[in-house]
């Protein structure tokens, strides 16, 4: 079942490659075919969700085939609630990305669709891998289609952005490769055979000093991907230069791989190092929240503004993870989904505006409410979702994260709360400048409102943003068991630590840490 | 039939006989008469390959100094594959560039004989003879375009420095003989293992001189100076051949001498090789970034790849030994694909090897651009290609021997190398068409060969198990 999700897009891509379309006359067929494949994919992900058992512990839909037996490398896949939700998100956003390209991509349509489908296969591969080797293969393979998407179909500075994106991500991930090899080697020393299976590696007792370095290597790779401040500088370039479909997928799914990696690999595999580093990472996350928001506020370019807002929102996600408790983690997972939907939607609409006017500068717009009422309505809802208005999806995630972070250290929340306010400032200010007021630029006076096809891409996003806010339980429940497993694993170590530190330090932090120990 | 004691040299005889036939055919050929030289060379190499496959697992030894153990057979098969692909790429190129066919194929075959001899040598003198046979063939191939100044310059530099390195190598043999009383590797090994001679200056000197000789042939920094000029000057098909065949043969000798004969002195030579490996990786990639000439850039890239293989040699554990073989295979196939594509795209008037010649290649020749892209991704070590598995194997060997430093230098330099491979990709896909004539269309045997190599790259990248096991088995049998 899971394998099908990886193989189907690849088959779709090969099918597309077989369509003769040198002169672009079959563009329509290519578009419909790609869309059909991606819609079927979405259907399959929903089917997966339907068959997923919320109450079961551990991984489901397991499948394991020996791949390179000499090194204990298996094609080993399986999902828990966290990966399930992200797979559904991937399946959901890919058709939307393809729809968004309908109006904006006219050159090499076939290759574009092929790359999108290959990207989808690699992204799903990342989420289902239970073998570190397999995971790394998908993680790196994912870069190739994204690189081409940005580099060929992007805006003016596309080559620079594509190369920067590629090199940043690779530089982080190769150190993770060393740590992966080191782990496999440690497993060989301990048990006599190499293994890359995370379920086996989780049983391994890694010395704290080794954990320290390995955790850093993993965390660096994921921090670049998230991106955590100060590793975020590739993001504005890549987002702004990427074509709309690329931005939607980049913001919607690719960034989540960083946070997913933290939850799935870095924290559970090295719990002691994680407990040690979590406060530092939390501080970086908080800096990211405020910094991203402040920089977003002064951007003249809408796409850049949304890009920096991602830095801020992802900071919340990381903060939630670093809280290392149930609420924080759950909020983080939820916020990953919420951000995927709302930011994906914002990029989509900015792309629509940019297709019409070939500019994304806020100053060029104004008064669009009168001209494009449908787009304005959609944009308003997404803006509200993004700033976390109660009843919208952004609120649930941020609220849970704040709750978790408060339990870990109330000081986090004081600063992070500032980020919530600032996000309202920059988003609403942009909305006001673009949509309200009189039409100042006459080029805007005759802009067409949404076409049915754009409508089709936008409505699901908006509906989902509201639905996720109204009925968050549906999206949180599947992740319960998975989050609990991670938190319990981290708690076990925290308790040990607390016992080691015999004399409790009398401040709020250690009090919070000691509390569960006393409960035992 | 030949007596059984000849078994191990049959592959060399096949290739050598082929070379002689090609030479005779060239001599008897009337002016203007066309003769299927390429087919002859292809048949000779195919026969060599088949005889090698028959030798697999039999550990045949001829005359006590030529051993066809699995290690030698594995490396020889890589060499033969390089030869076959070179012949396949050459058919179109030779005619176009007016390179004399008879000499060319005879030299390629003779070089193959020398390379196989290096891989199979169990005696330092046989190793040296193989080295010279190989080198002479390759020197001439480098300068085979007599009207091409760059080619002649490259060949001359290669020859002078190569002769110099050969002298070092011979001195190394002499000192080894002085200490151990034999040039046979097994006897040297037995002697050194029996006597505890740690720190003996004669042995150290011998090892140092041999390292210099080998380092030159595998173009390890700082003995790499000839490489960029020779690789740039030679026709692209020849560069593909020598960057893979010569490297495979030289590493085979390197491994056999240092892991079989000088194994007891590992503590002495490992640090030296470690420095060489680190310097080779760093210089190869950092200088590669500054190149705007594609062949020169790939020359530096192949220097860097030599560095990765040295890492595996330094690690020298069970994994490392197998990693050397596997990496040689992946590197050979990948580099041949890249140079093959470059060679096939050139034309008589322009070799099309500047970076800018590739601008917009995707728009004019999408298939070749796609195939070249796979080769470049594999050189850069990105999954799902052979290059990724090779790098992963080498670095896991380094990590499991505790050489974390080398592994980190290795992965970081491979990221830098991705930058310059990507420059070519950027040119092909993300730059507007260059002015001037469209590149030569690629078809026929050349295209088939290119597709086959790329298929092998992907096969090794996705399902490497079979070849990995072969590599592990072949090295396990002797060291």
Interface residues (C-beta under 8 A of the other chain):
Chain A: X67 X68 X69 X70 X71 X133 X136 X137 X138 X140 X141 X143 X144 X147 X148 X151 X152 X158 X159 X162 X163 X166 X167 X170 X171 X174 X175 X177 X178 X181 X182 X184 X185 X188
Chain B: X377 X382 X383 X384 X388 X392 X395 X396 X399 X400 X404 X407 X408 X411 X412 X414 X415 X418 X419 X422 X425 X426 X429 X430 X431 X464 X465 X468 X469 X472
